[in-house]
């Protein structure tokens, strides 16, 4: 019998529903479809209102929004043409921005523009506005010639709302096409994600990585190809409590796995589970691991940092050759990594153990970020493509000093090791004597800084 049968099924499904809606909102078609459904409801209400006798409104202030059938049909026709024209212009502008993002920035930041609410909502307003007009015009053929209607005035209000959204869209595009504005937005997103991550760690314990001498361990096989988008920690904890097991997830959100990859394991310190219970536990645990074809920024702040690093690499390419943008990206990544430099490594214990620093009989441990790996993933491509530029290399060395300002002792050692790796790369380049002196001065300040 499934041990989770005694749990509240509504509680088990709440997180899945929340994940479903988060994934749904990332779809490009979500807001156009949602707004179109709202337009259908508004159109139905308008038709029902027009079908009723509106003689009571004559001689009152409400008469200002009434029109006869011919004038209403003309107004709605103009509104429909306006919505089509604005939609065409908006679509063309969006395609130009997407092309520029792909060629000058990075294909991965295209989604940041597409999934921005202003972008998707403006399409939703225009498409739904056109749909509203078409529905009203369809039903107007059944109205008597002397009928007074209110739907044309509602259409004018809809058009005014569309104009407001159009100007917001233009302002958003003007802001997004600037590299500095894009990096600032990515920085804000990353800081919010890092703050949430640090808050979750502050409320829990960090335990050392378990050794290799595990007994009665069962590997957790992903079963799907793709990226780990999110972990449903509540689901994992419920499974651990129900079966009395210790669950260890050694893959962080954002990692690519195949259907044969072991993403963790679980131990059974208590009474051995039957074959059926082991299969149930495996299935229930994997239900708390959401794997998809694309990475998500919800629990994967490293993805946002990598986007900023890619902007720097793209700026250093021969086709663009914009070292100032690259230097600005390096400064932003150093500020973000500084926020992470004081975090310990190991496993995040999601439940309070019976003993200090030890997991309880039923617990869930998720691997924390590997700071040395994060440093390498962030700077490796910058070093490879920018080591011939003295200004870029100086900024990378300086950024390590910034990162070390708040670093823990263990992470200071990792920063120093990465600095040694960076210096070996520098020594392999042919610099002018003056450039070498400048780099040696910068590296000496890094070695002697309090953060190392």
HUZIQUI-V276662 format. One record per backbone hydrogen bond with DSSP energy under -1.0 kcal/mol. CO is the residue of the C=O (numbers start at 0). NH is the residue of the N-H. Records with the same first field share a line. If there is no record, write none. Layout:
BEGIN
CO = NH + NH
END
This chain:
BEGIN
1 = 4
3 = 6
7 = 11
8 = 12
9 = 13
12 = 16
13 = 17
14 = 18
15 = 19
16 = 20
17 = 21
18 = 22
19 = 23
20 = 24
23 = 26
26 = 29
28 = 32
29 = 33
30 = 34
31 = 35
32 = 36
33 = 37
34 = 38
35 = 39
36 = 40
37 = 41
38 = 42
39 = 43
40 = 44
41 = 45
42 = 46
43 = 47
44 = 48
45 = 49
46 = 50
53 = 56
54 = 57
56 = 59
59 = 62
60 = 63
61 = 64
62 = 65
66 = 148
67 = 71
68 = 72
69 = 73
70 = 74
71 = 75
72 = 76
73 = 77
74 = 78
75 = 79
76 = 80
77 = 81
78 = 82
79 = 83
80 = 84
81 = 85
82 = 86
83 = 87
84 = 88
85 = 89
86 = 90
87 = 91
88 = 92
89 = 93
90 = 94
91 = 95
92 = 96
93 = 97
94 = 98
95 = 99
96 = 100
97 = 101
98 = 102
99 = 103
100 = 104
105 = 108
108 = 112
109 = 113
110 = 114
115 = 119
116 = 120
117 = 121
118 = 122
119 = 123
120 = 124
121 = 125
122 = 126
123 = 127
124 = 128
125 = 129
126 = 130
127 = 131
128 = 132
129 = 133
130 = 134
131 = 135
132 = 136
133 = 137
134 = 138
135 = 139
138 = 141
139 = 142
143 = 146
148 = 66
149 = 153
150 = 154
151 = 155
152 = 156
153 = 157
154 = 158
155 = 159
156 = 160
157 = 161
158 = 162
159 = 163
160 = 164
161 = 165
162 = 166
163 = 167
164 = 168
165 = 169
166 = 170
167 = 171
168 = 172
169 = 173
170 = 174
171 = 175
172 = 176
177 = 181
178 = 182
179 = 183
180 = 184
181 = 185
182 = 186
183 = 187
184 = 188
185 = 189
186 = 190
187 = 191
188 = 192
189 = 193
190 = 194
191 = 195
192 = 196
193 = 197
194 = 198
195 = 199
196 = 200
197 = 201
198 = 202
200 = 203
204 = 348
206 = 346
211 = 213
217 = 265
219 = 262
225 = 256
226 = 291
227 = 253
229 = 289
230 = 232
231 = 235
232 = 236
233 = 237
234 = 238
235 = 239
236 = 240
237 = 241
238 = 242
239 = 243 + 244
244 = 362
245 = 266
246 = 364
247 = 264
248 = 366
251 = 254
254 = 227
256 = 225
257 = 260
258 = 222
260 = 221
262 = 249
263 = 219
264 = 247
265 = 217
266 = 245
273 = 277
274 = 278
275 = 279
276 = 280
277 = 281
278 = 282
279 = 283
280 = 284
281 = 285
282 = 286
284 = 287
285 = 288
287 = 231
289 = 228 + 229
291 = 226
299 = 302
300 = 304
301 = 305
302 = 306
303 = 307
304 = 308
305 = 309
306 = 310
307 = 311
308 = 312
309 = 313
310 = 314
311 = 315
313 = 316
314 = 321
316 = 319 + 320
321 = 325
322 = 326
323 = 327
324 = 328
325 = 329
326 = 330
327 = 331
328 = 332
329 = 333
330 = 334
331 = 335
332 = 336
333 = 337
334 = 338
339 = 342
340 = 407
345 = 367
346 = 206
347 = 365
354 = 357
362 = 246
363 = 349
364 = 248
365 = 347
369 = 373
370 = 374
371 = 375
372 = 376
373 = 377
374 = 378
375 = 379
378 = 382
379 = 383
380 = 384
381 = 385
382 = 386
385 = 388
388 = 392
389 = 393
390 = 394
391 = 395
392 = 396
393 = 397
394 = 398
395 = 399
396 = 400
397 = 401
398 = 402
399 = 403
401 = 404
407 = 411
408 = 412
409 = 413
410 = 414
411 = 415
412 = 416
413 = 417
414 = 418
415 = 419
416 = 420
417 = 421
418 = 422
419 = 423
420 = 424
421 = 425
422 = 426
425 = 428
428 = 430
431 = 435
432 = 436
433 = 437
434 = 438
435 = 439
436 = 440
437 = 441
438 = 442
439 = 443
440 = 444
441 = 445
442 = 446
443 = 447
448 = 451
END
